């Protein structure tokens, strides 16, 4: 969008702001979209001028694809050759801030979990049922974490015994003990990601896990997809070596967690690495490593994945890490239909220090409510226009 592209009516309504708009569009034309939008935000929010706010939202719609982190990740180092050499495994994790392994998670367990999750999603009308169910072809508009319809699915998925037991799978635990130490154990906070296609604005942005979990900075996540997941399908990417620069400040984002890390020059100097994941592959990384989801360019299929958090006994954790994800369903409800009692409340037999939650590490800037409103409005417009454009193309 340029000033010249505005209608005569818009130009008239915005005439008093012409110098400001020229400044804003000059920044955008120079490629500094964030600076341009931030400059316009300050005046539009303060003035309350409807025409100026509408122009801000339209600029945000146009800027979504331009402000996205467009990265072409270098290949992840495949660390399978290090397994069995604990010193080498731990040294590589300390150096790079991640470890990527091929074919270490039993495929049958991942497939069974995907089967159970897609049954729930199909039952709720999220995806096609029948023979196409396991492909997870989306039927509805993208849903975000926090929406009532999202929780209708998540509240059922979080009860699955197959989800929670996967974190304790011996093959995974063997890798985690080599990476962290013999007393490594998983948090009961088991996380499933339900990522819709054709919604790049909702792709999980660059972030660190530490502000969300806190406790020990040695806390290490293990991420694995529930099907083959290429970079173009939205697989995970990490910033190699980014764990060495401490806790980063946050800004609002529409994606999972509603927060993105503000990357300083030191972190920006780190390279992105990624991979085309096959079912059974796994990447792990400590809680200070910056990571993100690549955009899911598949126009039909959802990206389903799980991640678990591990730490050594004796280290610190926060109370929230002992609760179910989103803490909407009690452990009693989760355990009600389980076949085995072996993993119920298992963490009560582990040694750890409960650390206080530091709210300042999770805080957003003062303007985050306005930011959330504007991003959501711009996203709704962008999504609707994208759908309309595709429908028109199909009808042509």
C-alpha positions, 0 to 999 in steps of 0.5 A, spaced: 500 500 500 502 506 498 499 513 499 498 514 491 493 508 492 489 511 497 482 513 494 480 520 494 475 519 500 481 516 504 486 522 502 481 527 504 480 524 510 487 523 512 489 530 509 491 533 516 496 527 517 499 527 510 506 529 513 506 523 518 503 518 512 509 520 508 514 519 513 511 512 515 511 510 508 518 512 507 520 507 512 516 502 510 518 503 503 525 502 506 523 496 508 523 498 516 516 495 516 516 495 524 518 502 525 513 505 520 507 502 523 510 503 530 510 511 528 503 511 525 501 507 532 503 512 536 499 518 533 493 513 531 492 511 538 493 518 541 488 521 536 483 516 536 482 518 529 477 513 525 480 514 518 487 514 521 486 507 525 483 504 519 489 506 515 493 503 520 490 496 520 490 496 512 498 497 513 498 492 518 494 487 513 499 489 508 505 488 512 504 481 515 507 477 510 513 483 510 514 483 517 514 475 518 521 472 519 523 470 512 529 465 514 532 459 510 535 455 515 541 451 514 541 444 515 541 441 523 547 437 525 544 430 526 547 428 532 545 420 532 553 419 531 554 422 538 549 417 542 553 413 547 558 418 548 555 422 554 561 427 554 560 429 546 553 429 547 553 434 552 558 438 549 555 439 543 548 441 546 552 446 550 556 449 544 550 449 539 544 450 544 540 444 540 541 436 538 537 433 533 536 426 532 533 422 526 529 416 528 529 415 535 522 415 537 518 409 536 513 411 530 508 406 532 507 410 539 507 417 535 502 414 530 497 411 535 497 418 539 496 422 532 490 417 531 487 419 538 488 426 536 485 426 529 479 422 532 477 428 537 479 433 531 474 430 526 469 429 532 469 436 533 469 438 525 476 441 525 478 436 520 475 431 515 473 424 518 473 417 514 479 415 510 482 422 510 482 423 518 489 421 519 491 426 514 488 432 518 485 436 513 482 442 516 475 444 515 474 450 519 477 457 520 484 457 524 483 457 531 487 460 536 489 458 543 485 461 548 478 461 544 473 457 546 472 452 540 480 451 541 479 448 548 473 444 546 478 440 543 484 441 547 481 439 554 479 432 551 486 431 548 490 433 554 487 427 558 490 422 553 494 417 556 498 416 550 500 423 550 503 423 557 506 416 557 510 418 551 514 423 555 517 417 559 518 412 553 525 409 554 528 411 547 526 418 549 529 417 556 535 414 554 537 420 549 535 425 555 539 422 560 545 422 555 544 430 554 542 432 561 544 426 566 542 420 569 537 423 574 533 427 568 525 426 568 520 429 564 515 435 567 508 433 567 506 439 563 505 435 556 504 440 550 500 438 544 501 443 538 495 444 533 497 448 527 492 450 522 494 451 515 494 457 511 495 462 517 502 464 517 500 470 521 499 465 527 506 461 526 509 461 533 514 466 533 521 466 535 521 465 543 525 462 549 521 457 553 524 460 559 519 466 561 514 461 560 517 455 565 522 459 569 526 454 574 532 452 572 535 454 565 538 447 564 530 445 563 530 442 556 525 441 551 524 435 546 520 437 540 517 431 535 512 432 530 506 426 529 507 425 522 513 427 517 514 435 517 518 438 512 520 446 513 515 448 508 510 444 513 512 448 519 517 444 522 521 447 528 527 451 527 532 454 532 537 459 532 544 456 533 548 458 539 542 463 542 542 460 549 548 464 551 545 471 551 540 470 557 533 472 557 530 476 552 524 481 553 518 480 550 512 483 545 505 481 543 504 476 538 498 472 535 502 465 535 502 460 540 504 463 547 502 470 545 509 472 546 515 473 541 522 475 543 525 481 541 532 479 538 538 483 539 544 484 535 548 478 538 542 474 537 541 476 530 548 474 529 546 467 530 544 462 524 537 459 524 538 451 523 532 447 521 530 440 518 525 436 514 523 432 520 521 425 519 516 421 523 520 419 529 525 424 529 526 429 535 530 436 536 531 438 543 534 445 546 535 448 553 530 453 555 534 459 553 535 457 546 531 462 541 526 457 536 520 458 532 515 454 527 516 455 520 510 457 516 505 452 514 505 453 507 500 447 506 494 449 504 490 443 507 493 439 512 494 441 520 501 440 523 500 436 529 506 436 534 508 434 541 513 437 546 515 435 553 520 439 558 526 435 562 530 437 568 535 434 573 533 432 580 535 437 585 534 443 580 529 448 580 522 448 577 515 453 578 509 450 580 506 451 573 510 446 570 507 441 575 500 443 572 496 440 566 497 445 560 493 451 560 491 448 567 483 447 565 483 440 567 485 437 573 489 431 574 483 427 577 479 428 571 485 427 566 487 420 570 480 418 570 480 413 564 487 411 564 489 404 563 495 404 568 496 407 575 504 407 574 505 414 571 500 418 576 503 423 580 510 420 578 513 427 580 511 426 587 517 421 588 522 426 584 527 431 588 526 438 586 526 445 588 519 449 587 522 456 585 517 462 585 514 465 579 517 471 576 512 475 573 516 480 570 520 475 566 513 474 562 510 481 562 508 484 555 509 492 554 504 496 557 501 497 550 500 490 549 492 490 549 492 495 543 497 491 540 493 485 541 486 488 538 490 491 532 493 484 530 487 480 531 483 485 527 488 485 521 489 478 521 481 477 521 481 481 515 487 478 511 485 471 512 478 473 510 481 476 503 485 470 502 480 465 503 475 470 498 481 470 493 482 463 493 474 462 492 474 466 486 480 463 483 477 456 484 470 459 481 474 462 475 
